[in-house]
Amino acid sequence: MKVLVTGCCGYIGSHTCVELLDNNYEVIGLDNFSNSKKEVLDKIKRITSKSIKFYEGNMLNEELLSRIFVENKIDAVIDFAAYKAVGESISIPIDYYINNVSSVLILLKVMKKYKCKRLVFSSSATVYGTPNKVPITEDSPIGGTTNPYGTSKLMVEHILKDVYKSDPTWDICILRYFNPIGAHSSSLLGENPNGIPANLLPYITRVANGKLAELSVFGDDYDTKDGTGIRDYIHVVDLARGHIKALQKLEKEKKGLYIYNLGTGTGYSVLDIVRTFEKTNDMKIKYRIAPRREGDVASCYADPSKAREELGFECEKTLVDMLKDAWNFEKRNF
Ligand code: UD1
């Protein structure tokens, strides 16, 4: 089975390529390196001893996308190609909507033309906005996103639902990720954000290696056990495995549109993460309490039971694995 992976060199895309190759899928990759590096292709090869057939370019390029479909008999697409920096999305919303929404419309148009109607889409727990309850189930209300990044994911979910409604021969799986962290156990693949990281884990690893002075803990007055924000951190390799389960579901089930949370079901506070990182890696992380960050919610974690029951998906890695792998990746690469 041939799978087109858009954004194949990015953080989640690269780990998913490894899982696909290990599960004997043929992978056709597309990336424009806007937030990733070419060397990731060699690293995927070193880990799996297999290659992907790679195209360099942008998903907005309809001609290139068409050529990929003409030159390869694509059976399914996993779409990771998107911008993901929340703060940046507030400054440059037009770029975000073009890159995250228009590109999907072009992809869907080309997929339809070449009669490939099987798609796994990267969505985010951010579509739940401020959750009305935790743990969050897939039937919880969506909307109320607080930034263009989140709204772009919400918009694409609506688009995919309309597409499926208009033509139920599509086979679509929307995966709502919680907070992916960690790295491949080889330390060859991991998260490498441009500039100063906005997300918690890459920030902590850069404080750990001395590149940043201290962590600001955004708020200690939330209604949580220690006042700091609670999130559902999931190891990126588990998350990647979730995509294989989604593809397998689409292969064996009747046509449909399916939505799953990918999280562990356990919430950890910011201070839990700092303390577990310190203990796991035997070091101190300097931090100070700072004001709340705009747009943050107090508590966000998944009810993972639907993915467990319908996909047979369960996370295998612990928080200690996540924090050890994240630090090993940082140490080895930066
Ligand atoms: C954010 C986005 C989410 C996106 C994810 C990964 C929102 C509301 N959330 O999740 O859509 O999928 O990034 O890109 O749009 N924290 C600190 N100090 C820091 C950084 C973070 O205390 O320097 C805290 C935050 O307040 C939060 C937790 O750590 O409580 C996790 O933050 P972060 O890693 O940025 O992820 P989210 O905001 O949950």
Residues whose N, C-alpha, C, O or C-beta is under 5 A from the ligand:
A	BS01	UD1	K84 V86 S124 T126 G150 F178 A198 N199 L200 L201 Y203 S216 V217 F218 G229 I230 R231 V270 R293 G295 D296
